[in-house]
Amino acid sequence: MTDIITREAAEAMDARDPLSACRGWFALPSGLIYLDGNSLGALPGSTLARVARVVEDWGRDLIGSWNCHDWIGWPRQVGDRS
């Protein structure tokens, strides 16, 4: 016989899940259950502000951004992460 999990039981399990707070890290519509594992994934909430800041830096510092923001070193920094 298959056990049936009620909504209340699922919500109780979610409340005890140590990863449940991670949902707040992402920009997801309220009430949406997002399970797509074959995409870029959900947009991290901090991404929009970060992209805006980089675009502002680019507009202000132009080609100098490569050096004053160390864009030239990013491939090495990212590649060295383990």
One Martini backbone bead per residue (centre of mass of N, CA, C, O) as a GRO file, in nm:
protein
   82
    1MET     BB    1   0.097   0.035   0.020
    2THR     BB    2   0.048   0.375  -0.024
    3ASP     BB    3   0.154   0.659   0.094
    4ILE     BB    4  -0.002   0.957   0.203
    5ILE     BB    5   0.062   1.296   0.150
    6THR     BB    6  -0.008   1.571   0.297
    7ARG     BB    7   0.004   1.902   0.306
    8GLU     BB    8   0.068   1.923   0.607
    9ALA     BB    9   0.308   1.729   0.603
   10ALA     BB   10   0.477   1.887   0.398
   11GLU     BB   11   0.490   2.154   0.562
   12ALA     BB   12   0.634   2.026   0.805
   13MET     BB   13   0.886   1.936   0.653
   14ASP     BB   14   0.967   2.218   0.553
   15ALA     BB   15   1.000   2.347   0.839
   16ARG     BB   16   1.250   2.134   0.903
   17ASP     BB   17   1.413   2.228   0.670
   18PRO     BB   18   1.734   2.365   0.637
   19LEU     BB   19   1.670   2.470   0.320
   20SER     BB   20   1.411   2.658   0.316
   21ALA     BB   21   1.555   2.948   0.306
   22CYS     BB   22   1.667   2.942   0.006
   23ARG     BB   23   1.428   3.058  -0.151
   24GLY     BB   24   1.495   3.365  -0.070
   25TRP     BB   25   1.741   3.392  -0.285
   26PHE     BB   26   1.505   3.403  -0.498
   27ALA     BB   27   1.324   3.503  -0.793
   28LEU     BB   28   0.999   3.414  -0.706
   29PRO     BB   29   0.696   3.346  -0.741
   30SER     BB   30   0.431   3.329  -0.569
   31GLY     BB   31   0.343   2.983  -0.537
   32LEU     BB   32   0.582   2.861  -0.681
   33ILE     BB   33   0.691   2.551  -0.825
   34TYR     BB   34   1.039   2.492  -0.897
   35LEU     BB   35   1.176   2.201  -1.101
   36ASP     BB   36   1.379   2.296  -1.313
   37GLY     BB   37   1.689   2.123  -1.426
   38ASN     BB   38   1.696   2.246  -1.753
   39SER     BB   39   1.846   2.526  -1.671
   40LEU     BB   40   1.952   2.815  -1.518
   41GLY     BB   41   1.742   2.883  -1.327
   42ALA     BB   42   1.697   3.071  -1.075
   43LEU     BB   43   1.705   3.394  -0.988
   44PRO     BB   44   1.901   3.564  -0.814
   45GLY     BB   45   1.829   3.836  -0.618
   46SER     BB   46   2.124   3.987  -0.663
   47THR     BB   47   2.158   4.022  -0.977
   48LEU     BB   48   2.029   4.291  -1.064
   49ALA     BB   49   2.215   4.477  -0.896
   50ARG     BB   50   2.485   4.374  -1.009
   51VAL     BB   51   2.438   4.440  -1.307
   52ALA     BB   52   2.388   4.742  -1.267
   53ARG     BB   53   2.669   4.805  -1.149
   54VAL     BB   54   2.837   4.715  -1.395
   55VAL     BB   55   2.707   4.910  -1.597
   56GLU     BB   56   2.785   5.167  -1.447
   57ASP     BB   57   3.088   5.123  -1.456
   58TRP     BB   58   3.112   5.113  -1.762
   59GLY     BB   59   2.990   5.397  -1.819
   60ARG     BB   60   3.212   5.550  -1.647
   61ASP     BB   61   3.502   5.377  -1.714
   62LEU     BB   62   3.506   5.204  -1.944
   63ILE     BB   63   3.801   5.069  -2.038
   64GLY     BB   64   3.906   5.096  -1.736
   65SER     BB   65   3.749   4.852  -1.613
   66TRP     BB   66   3.957   4.629  -1.659
   67ASN     BB   67   4.136   4.750  -1.418
   68CYS     BB   68   3.965   4.893  -1.180
   69HIS     BB   69   3.781   4.601  -1.174
   70ASP     BB   70   3.938   4.343  -1.275
   71TRP     BB   71   3.834   4.201  -1.540
   72ILE     BB   72   4.103   4.071  -1.640
   73GLY     BB   73   4.106   3.864  -1.372
   74TRP     BB   74   3.847   3.683  -1.367
   75PRO     BB   75   3.927   3.417  -1.506
   76ARG     BB   76   4.131   3.339  -1.284
   77GLN     BB   77   3.947   3.352  -1.036
   78VAL     BB   78   3.736   3.148  -1.138
   79GLY     BB   79   3.937   2.916  -1.223
   80ASP     BB   80   4.059   2.887  -0.915
   81ARG     BB   81   3.815   2.768  -0.816
   82SER     BB   82   3.706   2.487  -0.579
   0.00000   0.00000   0.00000
